[in-house]
Amino acid sequence: MTKTLKDTFSITNNIKPIKIVSDYEVFEDKNLLDELRIKIIQNLIDHSEYDKESLKNYINNEVNNTLEGLNLNSLERNYIYNLIENEVSGYGPISELLEDPNITEIMVNSPKEIYVEIEGKIIKDNSISFINDEHIIRTIQRIIQPLGRTIDTSNPIVDSRLKDGSRINAIIPPLSTKGPILTIRKFKNEICNIESLISNGTLTPYMARFLEAAVKAKKNIIICGGTGSGKTSLLNVVSEFISDDERIITIEDAAELKLNKKHVISLETRNENASKNGLVTIRDLVINSLRMRPDRIIVGEVRGKEAFDMLQAMNTGHEGSLTTLHANSPKDALNRLETMVLMSGLEIPVKVIREYIESAIDIIVNIERLTDGRRKVTSITEVVGIDSNDDIKIKEIFAFRQKGLLDNNKVDGEFILYKYKPKTYKEIKQKGIDIIDDIFQNID
């Protein structure tokens, strides 16, 4: 089968490809275009002093010299030029991936090892590649330059947010022994809502109404789950149940929360500069937020010493706080919280820490990405007390139980409502909220 020019160069970025009339028999041996691509990119890696005009002239000359003697019309030449120019001035091989709305994550492990996530499934993209490690680093530098960031051997890690809200993480040698690694979690423009989560089977209407009631009753809620499980998206959704007249302070490493509320103050951490100064952590922002008269504090993700300050806020009148936590079950979430409080360096007995957690946390919501790529709220659990062994007692209210796999490899399972009247329900009722009466009032 004859390979077309577009097959050879799968790179576009805001450029609508010109329709190619023929299959270009002359390019059946794709070595010509590969040679052109490698020559231009390698030259730019070795000599990065080109300004915009000289770069344009350089590309033009190289394209013209390479295509000399080939019978191509002006449209065909422009098509080739645009592809090469995009490789140089755009984001190279991943330009097309960044534009694809179906791709949620891009993972570059090596020049020829690029993975993408589509509908929750990770697949290898064999249609694109980088020339070498230097080409990856140059692409990383092009992406982070507008952010005022740099990456080199003295600053080998970059973790930042692009202008569209996408999250970029890059790590290079000597910290990465394999070579430069680039990961981009793309920001979704469409705002998810509770109706869409119900319609796609992430949770049931009963579960949705329970979460709505818990948020309105100012219960402190933790959303836990693994990487890519949808914790932040779910946090965004349940935050919509907060009343418009409340002052909300959001705290994140990189601003991903998009709250459609009238009174929202968004705080974001800051990395240290080249002089190792200016670091502002989640913990710093949580402590400062307490002086900002918040009605609600929402922490994008708790992962360290700030856990104690978050619990302290929950225990000292800042009800209705929400956060996410990386854990695989409600029990695991409580264990991680305990560990993070111990990380704060305070000499507090474990028994006291557990009592502190028990008094602060009301509801734990666990969300998972199943093997078929779909996301499910697999547990809504409440904290009910401390047992005789000084362990935190929890009780599951809702759950999703997997039965097996269907013939199409879709997960087969069912949602469960336990015959149990939560203590949270009684507290919600005391606040005059009756939207879940039909779910629990007939349960003894």
PASEVEX-515971 format. One line per 8 residues: number of its first residue (from 1); for each residue x, y, z negated of C-alpha. Coordinates in Angstrom, 3 decimals. Example, Ala and Ser with C-alpha at 12.3 -4.5 7.8 and 13.67 -1.06 7.14 Angstrom:
// PASEVEX-515971
1	12.300:-4.500:-7.800 | 13.670:-1.060:-7.140
END
This chain:
// PASEVEX-515971
1	0.000:0.000:0.000 | 1.362:3.415:0.973 | 2.093:5.607:-2.037 | 0.780:9.146:-1.752 | 2.553:12.241:-2.891 | 0.084:12.608:-5.749 | 0.843:9.062:-6.872 | 4.522:9.956:-7.030
9	3.918:13.121:-9.033 | 1.085:12.784:-11.534 | 1.644:16.256:-12.965 | -0.856:19.076:-12.869 | -1.455:21.993:-15.144 | -4.198:24.504:-14.352 | -3.470:23.854:-10.661 | -6.184:22.338:-8.521
17	-4.362:19.959:-6.174 | -4.614:20.781:-2.495 | -6.432:18.047:-0.635 | -3.872:15.953:1.176 | -5.127:14.846:4.566 | -2.572:12.123:5.268 | -0.803:9.593:3.085 | 2.634:10.961:3.993
25	4.334:7.936:5.454 | 7.615:9.814:5.048 | 7.218:9.571:1.255 | 6.597:5.855:1.164 | 10.111:5.668:-0.236 | 9.460:7.872:-3.259 | 13.175:8.216:-3.965 | 13.211:11.533:-2.081
33	10.789:13.258:-4.444 | 12.249:11.571:-7.516 | 15.668:12.803:-6.457 | 14.313:16.337:-6.036 | 12.584:16.247:-9.396 | 15.608:14.904:-11.262 | 17.981:17.349:-9.576 | 15.901:20.411:-10.444
41	15.084:19.376:-14.017 | 18.636:18.317:-14.820 | 19.976:21.594:-13.452 | 17.608:23.536:-15.696 | 18.586:21.436:-18.704 | 22.241:22.192:-18.025 | 21.662:25.868:-17.134 | 18.738:27.489:-18.945
49	19.554:31.111:-18.094 | 17.044:31.465:-15.247 | 14.610:34.355:-15.485 | 11.148:34.025:-13.947 | 12.100:35.401:-10.512 | 15.380:33.529:-10.149 | 13.672:30.334:-11.281 | 11.053:30.778:-8.562
57	13.745:31.357:-5.951 | 15.762:28.387:-7.152 | 12.791:26.012:-6.890 | 11.881:27.388:-3.466 | 15.416:26.870:-2.138 | 15.712:23.337:-3.506 | 12.317:22.322:-2.117 | 13.094:23.852:1.267
65	16.536:22.220:1.454 | 15.167:18.817:0.453 | 12.254:18.957:2.897 | 14.312:20.345:5.779 | 13.583:18.475:8.981 | 10.314:17.005:7.687 | 7.215:17.935:9.655 | 5.095:19.409:6.819
73	2.639:22.274:7.125 | 2.405:25.216:4.708 | -0.365:23.639:2.600 | 1.678:20.498:2.113 | 4.786:22.464:1.180 | 2.789:24.570:-1.313 | 1.410:21.412:-2.858 | 4.919:20.049:-3.403
81	6.134:23.403:-4.711 | 3.242:23.643:-7.213 | 3.969:20.175:-8.530 | 7.664:20.914:-9.009 | 6.995:24.384:-10.444 | 4.560:22.931:-12.956 | 7.156:20.366:-13.979 | 9.590:23.186:-14.634
89	7.417:25.971:-16.041 | 4.570:23.940:-17.533 | 4.682:21.009:-19.904 | 6.106:18.549:-17.423 | 4.758:15.005:-17.318 | 2.242:15.546:-20.148 | 0.558:18.585:-18.551 | -2.208:16.442:-17.102
97	-2.691:14.642:-20.423 | -3.114:17.934:-22.254 | -5.838:18.951:-19.809 | -7.747:15.665:-19.999 | -10.712:16.121:-22.408 | -10.992:12.351:-22.942 | -7.521:12.099:-24.465 | -7.420:12.862:-28.198
105	-3.773:12.093:-28.936 | -0.516:12.003:-26.967 | 2.473:10.009:-28.252 | 5.860:10.222:-26.508 | 8.178:7.538:-27.924 | 10.842:7.646:-25.201 | 11.171:8.900:-21.606 | 9.257:5.920:-20.215
113	7.160:5.028:-23.245 | 4.121:7.308:-23.489 | 0.897:6.349:-25.250 | -2.473:8.093:-25.390 | -5.582:7.665:-27.508 | -8.899:7.489:-25.648 | -12.154:6.819:-27.516 | -10.237:5.606:-30.539
121	-8.093:3.114:-28.586 | -4.333:3.562:-28.071 | -3.098:2.597:-24.611 | 0.208:2.946:-22.769 | 0.231:5.354:-19.821 | 2.485:3.857:-17.163 | 1.753:6.558:-14.581 | 4.071:9.207:-16.026
129	7.567:9.449:-17.458 | 10.284:11.878:-18.475 | 13.715:11.874:-16.837 | 15.700:11.469:-20.050 | 15.786:12.499:-23.727 | 16.944:16.015:-22.824 | 13.856:16.412:-20.646 | 11.637:15.559:-23.654
137	13.485:18.049:-25.860 | 13.183:20.759:-23.216 | 9.431:20.134:-23.015 | 9.132:20.311:-26.813 | 11.006:23.615:-26.791 | 8.667:25.017:-24.127 | 5.644:24.046:-26.240 | 6.894:25.472:-29.543
145	8.656:28.608:-28.246 | 5.429:30.715:-28.229 | 4.867:29.618:-31.836 | 8.158:31.188:-32.908 | 9.583:27.779:-33.727 | 12.742:26.017:-32.606 | 14.075:22.485:-32.731 | 17.733:21.441:-32.852
153	20.069:19.306:-34.948 | 19.888:21.777:-37.840 | 16.063:21.936:-37.606 | 15.160:18.470:-36.326 | 11.478:18.487:-37.369 | 8.626:20.664:-36.135 | 5.089:20.348:-37.450 | 2.836:23.121:-36.231
161	-0.439:24.134:-34.630 | -0.907:25.241:-31.038 | -3.072:28.220:-30.138 | -6.009:25.980:-29.228 | -5.865:24.291:-32.632 | -4.046:21.146:-31.470 | -1.463:19.747:-33.859 | 2.100:19.110:-32.647
169	4.744:17.086:-34.445 | 8.219:16.600:-33.025 | 11.260:14.915:-34.528 | 14.656:14.487:-32.876 | 18.025:12.875:-33.716 | 19.681:12.494:-36.126 | 16.404:11.908:-38.019 | 14.956:9.839:-35.175
177	17.306:7.033:-34.262 | 15.406:6.179:-31.064 | 15.569:9.661:-29.566 | 13.159:12.611:-29.524 | 9.583:11.731:-30.542 | 6.635:13.967:-29.682 | 3.083:13.579:-31.027 | 0.205:15.904:-30.159
185	-3.223:15.559:-31.744 | -5.506:17.522:-29.472 | -8.133:19.878:-30.789 | -11.689:19.167:-29.698 | -13.617:22.229:-28.593 | -16.997:20.667:-29.158 | -18.238:21.009:-32.734 | -19.525:17.751:-34.182
193	-22.677:17.846:-36.306 | -24.564:15.426:-38.528 | -27.058:14.594:-35.787 | -24.283:13.452:-33.442 | -22.736:11.294:-36.199 | -26.112:9.635:-36.766 | -26.760:9.112:-33.051 | -23.367:7.474:-32.429
201	-23.752:5.199:-35.440 | -21.104:6.683:-37.723 | -23.617:6.738:-40.588 | -27.362:6.340:-41.195 | -29.998:9.067:-41.774 | -30.228:7.991:-45.438 | -26.464:8.388:-45.866 | -26.567:11.771:-44.139
209	-29.340:13.026:-46.404 | -27.528:11.776:-49.494 | -24.370:13.695:-48.496 | -26.475:16.793:-47.786 | -28.051:16.569:-51.223 | -24.676:15.992:-52.920 | -23.125:19.041:-51.229 | -26.114:21.259:-52.041
217	-25.998:20.066:-55.669 | -22.312:21.067:-55.813 | -20.921:17.589:-56.362 | -17.136:17.309:-55.979 | -16.467:15.071:-52.984 | -13.374:13.294:-51.639 | -13.357:11.939:-48.082 | -10.766:9.206:-47.642
225	-9.613:7.067:-44.736 | -6.628:6.084:-42.644 | -4.817:8.021:-39.926 | -7.163:9.050:-37.118 | -10.243:7.773:-38.940 | -12.102:11.081:-38.629 | -11.688:12.515:-42.133 | -11.338:16.135:-41.032
233	-14.246:15.893:-38.592 | -16.486:14.484:-41.325 | -15.321:17.193:-43.728 | -16.277:19.786:-41.118 | -19.729:18.258:-40.803 | -20.584:17.970:-44.505 | -19.296:21.507:-45.093 | -22.192:22.734:-42.963
241	-24.516:21.854:-45.845 | -22.987:24.628:-47.971 | -25.263:27.623:-48.442 | -24.479:30.698:-46.318 | -24.352:32.952:-49.381 | -21.354:31.155:-50.913 | -17.740:32.305:-50.649 | -15.637:29.449:-49.257
249	-11.838:29.239:-49.416 | -10.286:26.674:-47.051 | -6.682:25.564:-47.533 | -4.778:23.574:-44.908 | -1.328:22.775:-43.574 | -2.610:23.557:-40.080 | -6.030:25.138:-39.653 | -8.324:22.474:-38.212
257	-11.533:23.179:-40.104 | -14.083:25.164:-38.114 | -16.807:26.203:-40.543 | -19.763:27.972:-39.025 | -20.379:29.973:-42.195 | -20.632:33.688:-42.917 | -18.164:33.985:-45.802 | -15.092:31.843:-45.129
265	-11.495:32.680:-46.059 | -8.961:30.407:-44.333 | -5.508:29.957:-45.861 | -2.659:28.120:-44.145 | 0.708:26.933:-45.453 | 3.996:28.248:-44.110 | 7.228:26.360:-43.518 | 10.535:27.742:-44.665
273	12.459:29.861:-42.186 | 15.967:29.309:-40.860 | 17.361:30.825:-44.071 | 15.414:28.232:-46.113 | 13.113:30.948:-47.473 | 9.425:31.727:-47.208 | 7.990:28.274:-47.969 | 4.326:28.394:-49.048
281	2.794:25.045:-50.000 | -0.736:23.706:-50.406 | -0.169:23.875:-54.163 | 0.761:27.564:-53.963 | -2.428:28.287:-52.024 | -4.660:26.246:-54.357 | -3.314:28.149:-57.359 | -3.764:31.481:-55.572
289	-7.291:30.604:-54.402 | -8.461:30.441:-58.023 | -7.817:34.202:-58.230 | -9.919:34.884:-55.140 | -13.338:34.291:-56.721 | -14.291:31.207:-54.683 | -17.673:29.498:-54.866 | -16.163:26.527:-53.063
297	-12.610:25.373:-52.474 | -12.013:23.075:-49.495 | -8.553:21.548:-49.167 | -7.922:20.005:-45.742 | -5.859:17.174:-47.218 | -4.436:16.520:-50.669 | -1.149:14.651:-50.476 | 1.134:15.809:-53.302
305	1.555:17.858:-56.445 | -1.402:20.080:-55.527 | -3.718:17.198:-56.574 | -3.458:18.258:-60.231 | -4.314:21.876:-59.422 | -7.264:20.730:-57.292 | -8.573:18.561:-60.140 | -8.040:21.419:-62.555
313	-10.147:23.690:-60.355 | -12.898:21.054:-60.194 | -12.827:20.712:-63.983 | -12.932:24.442:-64.715 | -16.113:25.614:-63.042 | -15.304:25.359:-59.322 | -17.961:22.791:-58.541 | -18.735:21.596:-55.062
321	-15.115:21.363:-53.986 | -14.265:19.095:-51.057 | -11.072:17.539:-49.783 | -9.678:14.621:-47.802 | -7.129:12.078:-48.868 | -5.206:9.387:-46.991 | -6.395:6.093:-48.494 | -8.031:2.900:-47.275
329	-10.768:2.530:-49.905 | -12.383:4.488:-52.758 | -10.334:2.517:-55.302 | -7.157:3.225:-53.348 | -8.102:6.923:-53.281 | -8.315:7.048:-57.080 | -4.974:5.265:-57.419 | -3.357:7.746:-55.028
337	-4.818:10.685:-56.950 | -3.348:9.280:-60.155 | 0.063:8.887:-58.505 | -0.040:12.437:-57.107 | -0.866:13.907:-60.517 | 2.128:12.047:-61.950 | 4.215:13.647:-59.177 | 3.427:17.084:-60.614
345	5.990:16.432:-63.337 | 3.597:16.984:-66.224 | 4.062:14.608:-69.139 | 0.480:13.428:-69.396 | -0.518:9.908:-70.499 | -2.103:7.808:-67.748 | -5.277:7.452:-69.823 | -5.670:11.232:-69.937
353	-5.037:11.522:-66.184 | -7.756:8.977:-65.473 | -10.193:10.791:-67.740 | -9.324:14.003:-65.921 | -9.984:12.404:-62.528 | -13.212:10.799:-63.743 | -14.579:14.108:-64.975 | -13.608:15.931:-61.772
361	-14.647:13.587:-58.948 | -18.298:12.739:-58.293 | -18.434:11.130:-54.845 | -15.907:9.281:-52.659 | -16.716:8.794:-48.977 | -14.625:6.278:-47.031 | -14.481:6.479:-43.225 | -12.699:3.988:-40.990
369	-11.790:3.559:-37.353 | -12.842:0.038:-36.450 | -10.980:-2.299:-34.110 | -13.273:-1.299:-31.224 | -12.317:2.371:-31.673 | -15.616:3.465:-33.218 | -15.659:5.355:-36.500 | -17.922:4.332:-39.372
377	-18.584:5.641:-42.864 | -17.939:2.299:-44.560 | -18.622:3.358:-48.136 | -20.247:6.101:-50.197 | -19.271:5.517:-53.814 | -19.809:7.432:-57.044 | -17.539:7.673:-60.076 | -19.484:6.490:-63.124
385	-17.067:6.496:-66.081 | -14.123:4.803:-67.791 | -14.229:1.125:-68.788 | -12.807:-0.576:-71.866 | -9.460:-1.090:-70.089 | -9.184:2.665:-69.427 | -9.791:2.095:-65.704 | -12.036:4.416:-63.700
393	-15.377:2.749:-62.952 | -16.952:3.270:-59.547 | -20.245:2.093:-58.075 | -21.008:1.737:-54.375 | -24.239:3.330:-53.145 | -24.001:2.772:-49.370 | -21.712:0.509:-47.364 | -21.036:-0.852:-43.883
401	-20.285:-4.553:-43.754 | -18.622:-6.072:-40.700 | -19.933:-9.484:-39.632 | -17.639:-10.179:-36.689 | -17.121:-9.275:-33.041 | -19.646:-9.413:-30.212 | -18.799:-10.813:-26.757 | -17.849:-7.313:-25.563
409	-15.402:-6.992:-28.518 | -17.659:-4.462:-30.223 | -17.759:-4.776:-33.991 | -20.959:-6.402:-35.264 | -22.072:-5.192:-38.673 | -24.784:-3.530:-40.730 | -25.259:-0.642:-43.130 | -26.306:-1.493:-46.671
417	-28.218:0.505:-49.282 | -27.717:-1.102:-52.676 | -30.656:-1.504:-55.071 | -29.082:0.896:-57.486 | -30.212:4.302:-58.681 | -27.071:6.478:-58.789 | -26.410:8.738:-61.737 | -25.690:11.355:-59.058
425	-29.339:11.120:-57.948 | -30.520:12.115:-61.418 | -28.110:15.079:-61.447 | -29.277:16.119:-57.964 | -32.919:15.954:-59.129 | -32.110:18.152:-62.117 | -31.053:20.873:-59.680 | -34.426:20.783:-57.938
433	-33.211:19.008:-54.780 | -35.740:16.427:-53.645 | -34.627:15.468:-50.111 | -33.557:11.958:-51.207 | -36.508:11.084:-53.467 | -37.894:8.574:-50.957 | -34.564:6.728:-50.916 | -34.123:6.163:-54.657
441	-37.322:6.911:-56.597 | -38.670:3.347:-56.292 | -35.387:1.734:-57.352 | -35.202:0.740:-61.007
END
